[in-house]
Amino acid sequence: MAKVCADSICKIELLRALSPEVRDCLLSRARTRDVKRGETLSWQGDRAETLKIVTRGWVKLFRVSEEGHEAVVNTLGHGQSFDEVPALLGGESAVSAEAITDATVLMLNLSDICSCTNARAELSQAVLSAAQIHMNSMTNQIEGLKIKTATQRLGEFLLQQSGEHDGLRSFVLPFGKVVLAGMLGMKPESLSRAFSRLKDVGVCSAGGRVEINDPATLRDWMLQQSIR
């Protein structure tokens, strides 16, 4: 693993919450790990020795049931983190993590805290804020699964992706459709049906490329569905 170039990642939200002194000290001990698509970063139940931040590519977090069924908990892109609380407290990872594209992950050892003033307090506050973000995300996911259809959940995701590409009407999905289906809480065949239903509001999909003829039309359709 390579040492970290602090200038390239100091704008990441979790690190911005730290004072420059504590952040620079922490990053001086950090390492980056380059992983290939399909490579496992950590396993559910393993001791979490580091807090991990995705700086390139995409990583999925998942759990596997006793029967061997996989449930995708979340997908993380640039600047998003995981294993914050167990890394701080010395606990076990609640999820497994796998690269779903080639990716780079920043590894921060929180047990190696410097002697800077208030370092422990700053890190604890940053980890607490990150945990709150995760909780809000999970709450939104649960709400979507309970009150929104598969087609609505897909529509929301596509509008979000369009916004992240500066409103482009044509873009490539950041990861495969099997992972996307798991993230949205549906089977791959249900995802295919959802894409088919969205054709009526101008959404076309070919392989990993998606085209939205008119994002405003899709947004209006989503609003109509939510008030039914």
N, C-alpha and C positions, 0 to 999 in steps of 0.2 A: 504494500500500500504506500501511496505517495503522501508527502507532507502537503498541507493545505496552503493555498494562496489566499490569504485573508481578504484581499481586495475584491475577489470575485464572489464572495458569499456573505459579506458583512451586511448586505441589505435584506437578508432573510429575516422574516418577522420575528422568529423566536430569538435570534441573535441580536436584533435591534433593541430588544427589551433589556439588554445588559449594558452596563456602562462600558465605555471603550476599554478601560483598563482590564476589567474582568473578561470581556469578550476576547481581547487580544491574547490574554494569558491562556484562556481555554483553547483558542484556536492554535496556539503554538504547540499544544500537545495533541492536536487532532490529526487524524489520518483520513484519506479518502480510499474508497474501494470501488474499483471498476468491475461490474458484473455483466455477464452475457444474458440475453433473453433465456428464461427458463431456469436460471441459476437461483438457488435458495440462499437467502441472506441469513435467516434465523428460523428456528422452529418453535412452535407453541410449547411452552413448558420449560424451555431452556432458560438458564440464568441470563438476564439482560445486562451485559457488561458495559454497553455503550448506548447512548442516545443516538439515533440515526436520522439524518436529514437527506432527502433526495435532492441532488443538485443537477441531475441530468436524467432524462428518460422517465420511465414509469415503473412503479412497484405495486404489487397487490398484497393486501393483508387478508389472510384467510384462516379459518378454523376447519378442522376435520373432525367429524362426529365419530363416535365409537363404531358406527356401522361403515365408516369409510367415506361418507358423503362430505364434499367440500362446500363451504359457505364463504363467499367472498364478502369480507367485512367492509373493505374500502379499497380504493385505488389512489395512489399518491403520486403527484407530479412535483415539479421544481419547487423547492422551498418548504415542502410539507414534511413533517417529522413523525416518528413513532418510537415506541419504547421509552418515552420520557420518564414516566413515573417509576417503573421498575429499575431503570438505570440510576435514578436518583436514590431510591430506597434499597437497592440491592435485591430486587425481586425477580420473578420469572416473567417471561414474555407471555402475554395473553393470546397472541396470534402468531402465525407463521408469516414469513415475508418472502416473496419471490419476485424477481425481475420479470416484467412482462414485455419489456423492450431492453435493449442494451442500456445500461444505466450506470450512474456514478452516485455513490452514497457517502456522505460525510459522517464519520464516526467520532463521537465525543464521549470521552470517559469522564463521567461526572464524579467519580470517586477520587479523581486526581485533581481536586479543586485547589486552586492557588491560594496563597495567603493574602490576597487583596482584601481590603476592607469591604465587608458586607457581601463577599463573594457567594457564600452559602445562601444568604437571604435572597440575593438577586436571582440565582439559579432556581431556587424553590419557587419564586414568584413567576419566573418564565415558564417553568414546567407546569405550574398550576394553570396559567393562562392557556397553554397548549392543550392541557387536559379538558378545559372548558370548551375549546374549539371543537375537540373530538366529540364531546358530549352533545354539543349543538348539532353537529353533523349527523350523529347517530339518531338523535331525536327527529331530525328532518327526514331521515331515511325511513324510520318506523312510521312516521305520519304518512309518507308517500305510499308505503306498502299497505297501510290500512285504508286509506281513503281515495287513492288514485289508481286508475287502471294502468295496465302495462303500457298502453299507447301514450297515456299522459306522461308517465315517467320517462319514456323514451323521448317524447317531444321536449320536455324540460331539459334533458341532457343535451339534445342537439342545439337548442337555443343557447345554452350555456357555452357550448363549443364554438358556435358561430360568434358569440360575443368575445370569446378569448382570441379569436382570429380577426379581431377588428371588424366584426360584422360581415365577414365574407360569406357569400352564399354557397360557396363550394369549398370543402375542406376534407382532409383525410382524418379518419378516426384515429385517436392516439394509440389505440391498442385493438386487438382482435375482437370479433363479435362474440366469441364464447365468453371471454372475460367480461365484456360489456353486459351480456345477458346476466351473468352471475352478480355483477355489481348492482344491476337494476332489479334483482330479485325475481328473475324469470328463467325459464329454460330457453335454449337456443331457438327451438321451433316457435316459442311464443314471441321471441324477438323478431323473427322473420314475419310473423303475422302482424306485429305492431308496425313494422316498416311498411308492409302492404297497405295497412289502413291509412298511414300518413301520406300515401300517394295522392289521396283525395284533396289534401291541402298543400300539394306542391312539393313534397319531399321525395327525392329519388335517391336510391342507393345502389351502387355497383361495386362489389368487393368492399374495400375499406373506404371508398370515397362517397361522400354524401353531398347532395346539392339541394338547397332550400330555395325554391323559386322566389318566394317572398316571405322573409322572416316575420313581417307584420301580420300576414295572413295566418301563419302558424301560431303566432302569439295570441291573436284574436280567437282562434279556435280553442287554444288551451284555456283561455279565460271563460269561454262559453261552456266548456266541459266542467270547469270547476264550480260553476254556479247552478248546475243542473241538480 
